Amino acid sequence: MTPAPPSAALLGLFARTRPTRDGAVLLRSALHARRLVLLKALLVRVRRHRAELGDGVEDRFEAAWRLLERAEQRAPAAVRDLLDYPTTGGWLAAALTAPPGPELDARLAHFDALALTAALRAGCAPDLTVATPRGTLSLTGLGRLLTGADRVAVRTEGRHARITPEGAGPARAVPLPRDPRSGRPTGADPRWTPVLRLPGGTAVLDDLDPYRVPRGGIGNPPRTGVEAGPAGRAVWADRWRTALRLLDATDPARAEEVRRLVRVLVPVAHADRGTGPFGATLRAAPGAVLATLPEGPREMAEVLVHETQHTKLAAVHELVPLHTAGPATVHKVGWRADARPIAGVLQGAYAHLALTDLWRRAARSTGLPASWRTRAGQQFERFHHQVGRALSVLLESDELTNAGREFAHHMRQHHARLGATPRALR
């Protein structure tokens, strides 16, 4: 069931970029409702194109669907958490847009592993054969197992999931011990690599999932996903921890919002030498922050706040369309060299309005490091003016809906309240 649109009062709070608990609950409900719709759409697509699927593809998909249903009956919260995981959205987007034939068959094969992950997390006893492309079994949100085969048989033995590769010489079993409460694999086998749990919350660093970055990369020039390695993972964890500590001291409500809405950090490569820092959020995978490694905690804090706003605004737009924009009309904005359609102007203005709010608080706080206050003051001066110009573009546009125009008015009111300098408010 699709959640009711936000009330006028809540929509106004969203427009001011300030975190709210009710807003976070609504966003999570909207995300889950959309995931269920997309999953059902994939089921319909499989059945509609059954004649074009490869041998056994439909049967394996239906078996995985039944396993997913069984897991959901046993542990609905765990399965909901899995379905709402960002890379599940990336996989659904890829499967729903893949042309019928070998490409769609390859996308559907990942559903085996998704259903297996659900079963492991729910504490079910799976008994199935799973596709492991290029000898890799990817368990969504948990980790990756190197199997050395294109398919493996999975059997449950007590608290262990036993993985037996097929067609790779003599059969060899790889035990995956499972946490008896969560069902999560806890094995120390060298072929098993878990995602990294980030400190101080429930978010993870996922540099393993095959659907963490779209095929062909993201951005222009395109960036691809990279594996951080043990040393790199430690650096990412330290950046996350120190950035949250800085946000806690600057704006505790925003720090808590980051903890609630950011589920995954995805490391991406620099496109080439000379390119600056990069951060992105995918519409198909809200809750995932894709980024090159920020230089330090200040830069990481800015990336987290910035990308969280993109997740929020995309979800709000799904519930209440804010614009009817096409790609034809473009506008210049201060923070990018290329002209942007009205959707991009709105997204950029919204994210930078939240940062301007954050920087004002940082610049006026005497209990923060001097380097953070200095940077915050400089960034405030720079972007407050640019956001103001972007808001003028939005309010003059005929591409906003009535709700979008009201949203932009609330944004302008908050922008005015921030004042022209960090010291303008008392």
C-alpha positions in Angstrom: 0.0 0.0 0.0 1.4 3.4 -1.0 1.8 5.8 2.0 -0.5 8.9 2.1 1.3 12.0 0.8 2.8 14.2 3.5 0.6 16.9 5.1 1.1 20.5 4.1 2.9 21.1 7.5 5.2 18.1 7.0 5.9 19.1 3.4 6.9 22.5 4.7 9.3 20.9 7.2 10.9 18.9 4.4 11.3 22.0 2.3 13.3 23.6 5.2 15.7 20.6 5.0 15.5 20.2 8.8 15.4 16.6 10.0 12.2 15.2 11.5 11.4 11.8 13.0 8.0 11.7 11.3 9.6 12.6 8.0 12.1 9.7 8.3 9.3 7.3 9.0 7.3 8.5 6.0 10.4 8.2 3.7 11.1 4.6 4.9 7.4 3.7 4.3 7.5 5.2 0.8 10.7 3.4 -0.1 9.3 0.0 1.0 6.1 0.5 -0.9 8.0 1.3 -4.1 10.2 -1.7 -3.7 7.2 -4.0 -3.4 5.7 -2.4 -6.5 8.9 -2.9 -8.4 9.3 -6.5 -7.2 5.8 -7.3 -8.3 6.5 -5.6 -11.7 9.5 -7.9 -12.1 7.3 -11.0 -11.4 4.8 -9.9 -14.0 7.6 -9.3 -16.5 9.1 -12.7 -16.0 5.7 -14.4 -16.5 4.9 -12.2 -19.5 8.2 -13.0 -21.2 8.5 -16.6 -20.2 8.8 -17.7 -23.8 11.9 -15.6 -24.3 13.7 -16.8 -21.1 16.5 -19.3 -21.2 16.1 -22.9 -20.2 15.2 -23.2 -16.5 15.3 -19.5 -15.8 11.6 -19.2 -15.0 11.6 -22.3 -12.8 14.6 -21.0 -10.8 13.0 -17.6 -10.5 9.7 -19.1 -9.2 11.6 -21.3 -6.7 13.5 -18.3 -5.4 10.2 -16.4 -5.1 8.7 -19.2 -3.0 11.8 -19.2 -0.8 11.5 -15.4 -0.4 7.8 -15.8 0.6 8.7 -18.4 3.2 11.4 -16.2 4.7 9.1 -13.3 4.8 6.5 -15.3 6.7 9.1 -16.4 9.2 10.9 -13.0 9.7 9.1 -10.1 8.0 11.3 -7.4 9.5 14.5 -9.1 8.2 13.1 -9.5 4.7 11.8 -6.0 4.6 15.3 -4.8 5.6 16.8 -6.8 2.7 14.3 -5.6 0.1 14.9 -2.0 1.2 18.7 -2.3 1.0 20.0 0.1 -1.6 21.6 -2.4 -3.9 18.4 -4.4 -4.1 17.0 -1.3 -5.8 20.0 -1.2 -8.2 19.3 -4.9 -9.1 15.6 -4.3 -9.7 16.3 -1.3 -11.9 18.7 -3.4 -14.0 16.4 -6.4 -14.2 13.4 -4.3 -15.2 15.2 -2.5 -18.0 17.3 -5.4 -19.4 16.1 -6.5 -22.8 14.6 -10.0 -23.0 17.3 -12.6 -23.8 20.7 -13.3 -22.3 20.9 -10.0 -20.5 17.6 -10.4 -18.7 18.5 -14.1 -17.9 21.8 -12.9 -16.3 19.9 -10.3 -14.2 17.3 -12.8 -13.0 20.1 -15.2 -11.9 20.9 -12.7 -9.0 17.4 -13.3 -7.5 18.7 -16.8 -6.4 21.2 -15.1 -4.2 18.7 -12.5 -2.9 16.3 -15.2 -1.9 19.1 -17.2 -0.3 20.1 -14.1 1.7 16.5 -13.7 2.9 16.4 -17.3 4.0 19.7 -17.0 5.9 18.6 -13.9 7.6 15.2 -15.4 8.5 16.7 -18.6 9.9 15.1 -20.7 7.2 16.6 -24.0 6.0 17.3 -23.4 2.3 17.8 -26.3 0.0 18.5 -25.0 -3.5 21.0 -24.5 -6.3 22.1 -20.9 -6.8 23.8 -19.2 -9.7 27.2 -17.8 -8.8 28.4 -15.8 -11.9 32.2 -15.7 -12.3 32.6 -18.0 -9.3 31.1 -15.4 -6.9 28.2 -15.7 -4.5 27.0 -12.2 -3.5 24.8 -12.1 -0.4 23.1 -8.7 -0.5 24.1 -6.6 2.4 26.2 -9.4 4.0 29.2 -10.1 1.9 30.7 -12.2 -0.9 31.9 -15.8 -1.1 34.4 -17.0 -3.8 33.0 -20.4 -4.9 35.1 -21.3 -8.0 32.0 -22.4 -9.9 29.1 -21.0 -11.8 26.5 -22.7 -9.6 26.5 -24.0 -6.1 24.2 -26.2 -4.0 23.2 -24.7 -0.7 22.1 -26.9 2.3 21.6 -25.9 5.9 23.2 -28.0 8.6 22.3 -26.7 12.1 23.9 -23.3 12.4 25.9 -23.7 9.2 25.0 -23.0 5.6 27.0 -25.5 3.5 28.0 -24.3 0.0 29.0 -27.0 -2.4 30.3 -25.8 -5.8 29.2 -27.8 -8.9 31.3 -28.6 -11.9 34.6 -27.4 -10.5 36.3 -30.7 -10.0 35.8 -32.7 -6.8 33.0 -31.3 -4.7 34.2 -29.3 -1.8 32.0 -27.9 0.9 32.4 -24.3 2.2 30.8 -23.9 5.6 29.3 -20.6 6.5 28.6 -20.4 10.3 25.5 -18.3 11.0 24.6 -16.1 13.9 21.7 -18.0 15.6 19.8 -14.7 16.2 20.3 -12.8 12.9 21.1 -15.6 10.5 24.1 -13.6 9.2 27.1 -15.5 8.1 30.0 -15.3 10.5 32.4 -17.6 8.9 36.2 -17.0 9.0 36.8 -19.0 5.7 39.3 -17.0 3.6 37.0 -17.2 0.7 34.3 -15.3 2.6 34.5 -11.4 2.7 31.8 -9.6 4.8 30.7 -6.1 4.2 32.3 -3.7 6.7 30.1 -2.6 9.6 30.7 1.1 10.1 31.1 2.3 13.7 28.4 4.1 15.6 25.3 2.9 13.8 23.9 0.3 11.4 25.5 1.6 8.1 28.0 -0.5 6.2 30.7 0.0 3.7 29.7 -2.1 0.7 32.5 -2.4 -1.8 31.5 -5.9 -2.9 27.9 -6.0 -4.3 27.7 -6.3 -8.1 24.8 -3.9 -8.2 26.3 -1.1 -6.1 27.2 0.9 -9.2 25.3 0.7 -12.5 27.0 -1.0 -15.4 29.1 1.6 -17.2 29.7 3.6 -14.1 28.2 6.8 -12.8 28.8 10.5 -13.5 30.6 12.2 -16.4 33.3 11.1 -16.8 32.0 7.8 -15.5 33.2 6.4 -12.1 33.2 2.7 -11.3 33.0 1.0 -8.0 36.3 0.0 -6.4 37.2 -2.5 -3.6 38.8 -0.6 -0.8 40.9 -3.5 0.6 41.7 -3.9 4.3 43.7 -0.7 4.6 41.3 1.3 2.6 38.3 0.1 4.6 40.0 1.2 7.8 40.4 4.7 6.4 36.8 4.8 5.3 35.7 3.7 8.7 37.8 6.4 10.4 36.4 9.1 8.0 32.9 8.0 8.9 33.5 8.0 12.6 35.2 11.3 12.7 32.6 12.9 10.4 29.8 11.8 12.6 31.6 13.1 15.6 31.9 16.5 13.9 28.2 16.5 13.0 27.2 15.5 16.5 29.0 18.5 17.8 27.7 20.9 15.1 24.1 19.7 14.5 23.0 16.6 16.4 19.7 16.4 14.5 21.5 16.2 11.2 23.9 13.6 12.6 21.0 11.5 13.7 19.3 11.9 10.3 22.5 10.6 8.6 22.5 7.6 10.9 18.8 6.9 10.0 18.9 7.5 6.3 22.4 6.5 5.1 22.6 2.7 5.0 25.6 2.2 2.7 28.8 3.9 1.7 30.0 2.8 -1.7 33.6 3.7 -2.7 34.0 4.8 -6.3 37.2 5.5 -8.3 38.4 8.9 -9.4 37.6 9.2 -13.1 41.1 10.4 -13.9 43.9 12.6 -12.6 42.8 16.1 -11.9 39.2 15.4 -11.1 38.0 16.6 -7.8 36.0 14.9 -5.1 32.8 13.1 -6.2 29.6 12.1 -4.4 26.3 10.8 -5.8 23.0 9.3 -4.9 21.1 7.0 -7.3 17.3 7.3 -7.6 17.1 3.5 -7.8 19.2 3.1 -4.6 18.2 5.7 -2.0 20.2 5.3 1.2 23.5 4.6 -0.6 26.2 7.3 -0.8 28.6 6.7 -3.7 31.7 8.7 -3.2 35.4 9.0 -3.8 37.3 9.0 -0.5 36.8 12.4 1.1 40.0 14.2 2.1 39.0 14.4 5.8 36.2 14.5 8.3 34.9 17.9 7.2 34.6 16.8 3.6 33.0 13.5 4.6 30.5 15.4 6.8 29.5 17.6 3.9 29.2 14.6 1.5 26.9 12.8 4.0 24.6 15.8 4.6 24.5 16.7 0.9 23.7 13.2 -0.4 21.1 12.6 2.4 19.2 15.6 1.0 19.1 14.0 -2.4 17.6 10.8 -0.9 15.0 12.8 1.0 13.9 15.0 -2.0 13.7 12.0 -4.4 11.4 10.3 -2.0 9.2 13.4 -1.5 8.9 13.8 -5.2 7.7 10.2 -5.5 4.9 11.0 -3.0 4.1 14.5 -4.2 5.4 15.4 -7.7 7.2 18.7 -7.4 7.9 19.3 -11.1 6.8 18.2 -14.5 10.2 18.9 -16.0 11.6 17.5 -19.2 15.2 17.7 -20.3 14.8 20.5 -22.8 15.0 23.7 -20.6 18.2 24.1 -18.7 19.5 26.7 -16.3 22.9 27.8 -15.0 23.7 27.2 -11.4 26.6 28.5 -9.3 27.9 25.2 -8.1 28.2 23.4 -11.5 29.8 24.3 -14.9 27.0 22.6 -16.9 23.5 23.9 -17.3 20.8 21.9 -15.4 17.2 21.0 -16.0 14.7 22.2 -13.4 14.9 18.9 -11.6 18.6 19.3 -11.2 18.2 22.9 -10.1 15.8 21.8 -7.4 17.9 19.0 -6.2 21.1 21.1 -6.1 19.4 24.0 -4.4 17.9 21.7 -1.8 21.2 20.0 -1.0 23.1 23.3 -0.8 20.4 24.9 1.3 20.9 22.1 3.9 24.6 22.6 3.8 24.2 26.4 4.2 22.2 25.7 7.3 24.9 23.3 8.6 27.7 25.8 7.8 25.9 28.7 9.6 25.7 26.5 12.7 29.3 25.5 12.4 30.6 29.0 11.8 28.7 30.4 14.9 29.8 27.6 17.3 32.7 28.4 19.6 33.1 24.8 20.7 34.2 23.4 17.3 37.7 23.2 15.8 38.8 26.5 14.3 39.5 24.8 10.9 35.9 23.6 10.7 34.5 27.1 11.6 36.7 28.8 9.1 35.8 26.5 6.3 32.1 26.7 7.3 32.1 30.5 7.2 33.8 30.5 3.7 31.3 27.9 2.3 28.3 29.8 3.8 29.3 33.0 2.1 29.8 31.2 -1.2 26.7 29.1 -1.4 24.2 31.3 0.4 24.3 33.6 -2.6 24.2 30.8 -5.1 21.2 29.1 -3.5 19.4 32.4 -3.5 19.9 32.7 -7.3 18.8 29.1 -7.9 15.6 29.7 -5.8 14.8 32.7 -8.1 15.1 30.3 -11.1 12.8 27.8 -9.4 10.1 30.4 -8.5 10.1 31.8 -12.0 9.8 28.4 -13.6 6.5 27.1 -15.0 7.8 23.5 -14.7 7.0 23.3 -11.0 3.7 21.8 -9.9 1.6 23.7 -7.4 3.1 21.6 -4.6 6.6 22.2 -6.0 6.0 26.0 -6.0 4.8 25.9 -2.4 7.9 23.7 -1.6 10.2 26.3 -3.2 8.5 29.1 -1.3 9.2 27.3 2.0 12.9 26.9 0.8 13.1 30.6 0.2 11.7 31.4 3.6 14.3 29.2 5.3 17.0 30.7 3.1 16.0 34.2 4.2 16.0 33.2 7.8 19.7 32.1 7.5 20.6 35.7 6.8 23.4 37.1 4.6 26.2 36.0 7.0 26.6 33.4 9.7 26.3 36.1 12.3 23.0 37.5 11.0 20.8 35.4 13.3 20.6 35.7 17.0 
